[in-house]
């Protein structure tokens, strides 16, 4: 399993598919449990699962963007992968729970907050990477002493 993550660390679409397989597994297991007794699981649990896996993707994808050689290409594919994951996991949550995101309480706001946090994570990691690359290019011998102007 670890090799799968290492192999796909540079591919946001593969990351989204791996996370989506986790979403499907948890949602389908929950659906099977719900077949026996509907009182065990709240219908909003599907929306909780979708939001939790979106946050997992946001964190993992942001961290894996550090090893990307072409940051703009990675960023574009990451945003599209995130949108696809949000759409698919939300569709499955709606389909299995029978309630829309707006009827599920605050999960519509949770989706918005996770989406904003994802963009902030990507921006933060990109900024840190640019600062580190700039610092590595500089020569760090002794600082030049500036003459004071009088």
Secondary structure, DSSP 8 states (H G I E B T S, - for coil): -HHHHHHTTT-HHHHHHHHHHHHHHHHHHHHHHHHH-TTSS-TTHHHHHHHHHHHHHHHHHHHHGGG-SSHHHHHHHHHHHHHHHHHHHHHHHHHHH---TTTSSTHHHHHHHHHHHHHHHHHHHHHHHHHHHHHHHS--SS--------
